[in-house]
Amino acid sequence: MLSNLGKHSSSQFTQEMESIRSDLLRMGGLVEQQVSDAVESFLQHDSKLAQKVRDVEKEVDSLEKQIDEECARVLALRQPAAIDLRTIIAVSKCVADLERMGDKAAKIAKITIQLADEGHLSIGLVEVRHIGERVCKMLHEALDAFARFDLDKAVAVAESDDDVDAEYHSAMRSLVTFMMEDPRSITRVLKLMSVFRALERIGDHCGNLCEQVVYLVSGRDVRHVSVEQMKAIVDKQGS
């Protein structure tokens, strides 16, 4: 079944579709590095690396516009159907999620630079590292699932988002307790909370990428369904 994905009678059209997919994965690679660098800059209090993350945002935004234009041109001139149409739709939605992930990475970088002046906190670093590693792995595997049309990997990434959410809520509860015990830290703790919130949202966007993988391969829209329902659809697809 998967061997026919992306093939078309027109070799030029096939090349255009492959170019769109390649550009998406290139954008994904940039965002993946952005997120990784943003987490590392925060943990190491590295303002220089944080600024690099913010600078890359311009390239990510430029790629978003380029891919959107490519998709619009193919829709207008080629009138794709079936798997080709689903690819265009899925890519368009994935591009939007990747751009938002880049925004969240840039937000973490901005907070890193702010705290360089205000003074970093010693709390929450272990949790930031752990959740940061999780969402970086999620993003890498979500992009791999897209590149390989891998439904099982897409479901596995979606499932791992529940673990990120649980760790996020646990970390937030700890920070609320810390603020109550030390009101002088409230301003800086709120910034730390924003870092956790950004990471949690990146995890959510990774889940959105996986939903598009399922749509691309199966044709089923699995937005707003539970992970268990998504898994059932994928299992049925493979049977």
Legacy VTK file of the C-alpha trace (Angstrom):
# vtk DataFile Version 3.0
C-alpha trace
ASCII
DATASET POLYDATA
POINTS 239 float
0.000 0.000 0.000
2.646 2.545 1.091
4.781 1.906 -1.990
2.271 3.893 -4.067
2.265 6.954 -1.836
3.393 10.110 -3.593
3.595 8.522 -7.089
1.942 10.244 -10.031
1.854 9.875 -13.781
3.590 13.216 -14.225
7.244 13.069 -13.213
7.335 16.863 -12.844
4.355 16.781 -10.517
5.997 13.999 -8.517
9.106 16.168 -8.177
6.990 19.112 -7.014
5.314 16.991 -4.356
8.633 15.607 -3.194
10.048 19.131 -3.006
7.189 20.188 -0.737
7.750 17.215 1.560
11.498 17.838 1.609
11.025 21.503 2.466
8.697 20.546 5.310
11.266 18.144 6.736
13.974 20.798 6.346
11.816 23.226 8.285
11.218 20.500 10.853
14.956 19.989 11.242
15.458 23.696 11.888
12.708 23.762 14.501
14.042 20.605 16.124
17.440 22.278 16.542
15.745 25.451 17.744
13.902 23.604 20.514
16.997 21.665 21.553
19.121 24.829 21.639
16.429 26.748 23.529
16.330 24.117 26.280
20.111 23.934 26.451
20.495 27.722 26.553
18.083 27.894 29.476
19.801 25.119 31.403
23.276 26.557 30.798
22.239 30.214 31.211
23.714 30.762 27.749
22.461 34.081 26.364
24.539 33.745 23.195
22.918 30.415 22.301
19.522 31.857 23.226
20.047 34.712 20.769
20.940 32.187 18.071
17.574 30.502 18.684
15.807 33.834 18.217
17.750 34.556 15.037
16.765 31.200 13.486
13.106 32.150 13.905
13.380 34.408 10.852
14.530 31.485 8.692
11.708 29.296 10.013
9.138 31.993 9.228
10.566 32.390 5.732
10.296 28.649 5.093
6.706 28.679 6.317
5.797 31.281 3.693
7.732 29.453 0.979
6.022 26.123 1.649
2.593 27.752 1.845
3.208 29.344 -1.551
4.343 26.012 -3.017
1.216 24.285 -1.704
-1.072 27.017 -3.054
0.583 26.855 -6.479
0.221 23.072 -6.717
-3.422 23.270 -5.633
-4.161 25.919 -8.255
-2.246 24.427 -11.174
-2.323 20.677 -10.579
-5.668 20.127 -8.834
-4.304 17.112 -6.915
-6.559 14.312 -5.717
-6.432 11.412 -3.251
-3.032 10.961 -1.571
-1.550 14.019 -3.303
-4.344 16.263 -2.047
-4.015 14.811 1.459
-0.279 15.495 1.335
-0.847 19.164 0.510
-3.426 19.515 3.288
-1.263 17.670 5.823
1.849 19.668 4.932
-0.051 22.954 5.279
-1.230 22.036 8.767
2.177 20.665 9.821
3.886 23.860 8.677
1.628 25.899 10.953
2.411 23.645 13.933
6.139 23.788 13.254
6.057 27.580 13.072
4.306 27.722 16.437
6.904 25.387 17.921
9.587 27.747 16.684
7.750 30.601 18.376
7.718 28.672 21.660
11.441 27.941 21.365
12.090 31.638 20.764
9.997 32.447 23.832
12.160 30.160 25.980
15.239 31.869 24.540
13.816 35.299 25.344
13.209 34.256 28.961
16.764 32.921 29.171
18.103 36.331 28.143
15.815 38.109 30.619
16.899 35.901 33.502
20.542 36.556 32.676
19.885 40.086 33.970
17.431 39.251 36.742
19.167 36.164 38.114
18.417 32.526 37.382
16.550 30.214 39.727
18.091 27.036 41.054
14.761 25.199 41.096
13.065 23.423 38.207
16.186 22.735 36.156
15.924 18.963 36.447
12.297 19.093 35.343
13.079 21.451 32.450
15.806 19.094 31.260
13.571 16.033 31.516
10.532 17.549 29.795
12.790 19.255 27.253
14.409 15.941 26.324
10.991 14.344 26.015
9.562 16.954 23.658
12.750 17.001 21.562
12.439 13.235 21.140
8.744 13.592 20.324
9.479 16.147 17.612
12.258 14.044 16.087
10.074 10.935 15.975
7.017 12.819 14.703
9.068 14.114 11.769
10.445 10.622 11.183
6.905 9.226 11.208
5.931 11.788 8.563
8.967 10.994 6.411
8.333 7.229 6.600
4.523 7.222 6.619
4.870 5.319 9.897
1.487 5.075 11.621
2.729 3.056 14.588
5.408 5.621 15.402
2.864 8.425 15.035
0.615 6.764 17.617
3.555 6.156 19.964
4.470 9.856 19.863
0.861 10.859 20.509
0.767 8.521 23.500
3.921 10.050 24.979
2.243 13.474 25.063
0.223 12.255 28.065
3.486 11.716 29.965
4.634 15.251 29.122
1.318 16.660 30.337
1.616 14.749 33.626
5.161 16.007 34.229
4.127 19.543 33.320
1.287 19.602 35.852
3.538 18.125 38.537
6.193 20.780 37.918
3.612 23.572 37.998
2.254 22.387 41.349
5.764 22.424 42.788
6.358 25.953 41.547
3.108 27.222 43.041
4.180 25.791 46.398
7.600 27.430 46.059
6.049 30.844 45.343
3.819 30.567 48.401
6.850 29.827 50.566
9.022 32.559 49.005
6.924 35.460 47.622
10.099 37.333 46.653
10.655 34.786 43.887
7.250 35.235 42.233
8.433 37.254 39.218
11.177 34.827 38.281
9.055 31.744 39.016
6.369 33.042 36.676
9.001 33.175 33.939
9.990 29.595 34.747
6.329 28.608 34.518
6.264 30.158 31.044
9.170 27.905 30.040
7.270 24.820 31.209
4.136 26.015 29.430
6.078 26.526 26.196
7.516 23.007 26.397
4.089 21.533 27.097
2.665 23.318 24.069
5.509 22.036 21.888
4.490 18.534 22.965
0.903 19.292 21.947
2.041 20.469 18.521
4.037 17.246 18.093
0.789 15.388 18.713
-0.826 17.487 15.984
1.908 16.433 13.545
1.123 12.812 14.316
-2.567 13.372 13.642
-1.607 14.615 10.187
0.501 11.506 9.565
-2.554 9.349 10.280
-4.694 11.546 8.011
-2.094 11.457 5.237
-1.808 7.668 5.191
-5.338 6.574 6.118
-7.479 9.483 4.990
-9.088 9.574 8.440
-9.318 12.860 10.333
-8.248 11.990 13.890
-8.243 15.483 15.325
-10.213 15.769 18.562
-10.259 12.019 19.168
-8.564 10.186 22.018
-5.244 8.425 21.570
-7.064 5.135 22.106
-9.415 5.923 19.224
-6.463 6.939 17.055
-4.755 3.655 17.850
-7.905 1.719 16.927
-8.047 3.490 13.556
-4.389 2.738 12.898
-4.824 -0.915 13.904
-7.779 -1.214 11.534
-5.732 0.417 8.771
-3.014 -2.203 9.164
-5.375 -5.188 9.199
LINES 1 240
239 0 1 2 3 4 5 6 7 8 9 10 11 12 13 14 15 16 17 18 19 20 21 22 23 24 25 26 27 28 29 30 31 32 33 34 35 36 37 38 39 40 41 42 43 44 45 46 47 48 49 50 51 52 53 54 55 56 57 58 59 60 61 62 63 64 65 66 67 68 69 70 71 72 73 74 75 76 77 78 79 80 81 82 83 84 85 86 87 88 89 90 91 92 93 94 95 96 97 98 99 100 101 102 103 104 105 106 107 108 109 110 111 112 113 114 115 116 117 118 119 120 121 122 123 124 125 126 127 128 129 130 131 132 133 134 135 136 137 138 139 140 141 142 143 144 145 146 147 148 149 150 151 152 153 154 155 156 157 158 159 160 161 162 163 164 165 166 167 168 169 170 171 172 173 174 175 176 177 178 179 180 181 182 183 184 185 186 187 188 189 190 191 192 193 194 195 196 197 198 199 200 201 202 203 204 205 206 207 208 209 210 211 212 213 214 215 216 217 218 219 220 221 222 223 224 225 226 227 228 229 230 231 232 233 234 235 236 237 238
